[in-house]
Amino acid sequence: MKKDDFFAAIQIIMKHPDTHLAINQPVNDFVGPLGSTEWSIHIQKCTPKVISELTGAGFSLSMSELGINVIKI
């Protein structure tokens, strides 16, 4: 996800302090451009409201071994 989309998702998530997430976790031990030109968010625990607000803002969500992957297409 690009920088602006990352910060937009974080602003939504910040309103829900019970959310647990992982930021910029390597996938298959590969870091690549994480944290420099690409960012990732994986939600490990959240309320349904977080899901609703993210999808309402145009984010796509998918399950992975790290949690719910937040994607902006």
Sequence and secondary structure as in RCSB ss.txt:
>XXXX:A:sequence
MKKDDFFAAIQIIMKHPDTHLAINQPVNDFVGPLGSTEWSIHIQKCTPKVISELTGAGFSLSMSELGINVIKI
>XXXX:A:secstr
  HHHHHHHHHHHHT TT EEEES  BTTB TTBTTTB  EEEEE  HHHHHHHHHTTEEEEEETTEEEEEE 
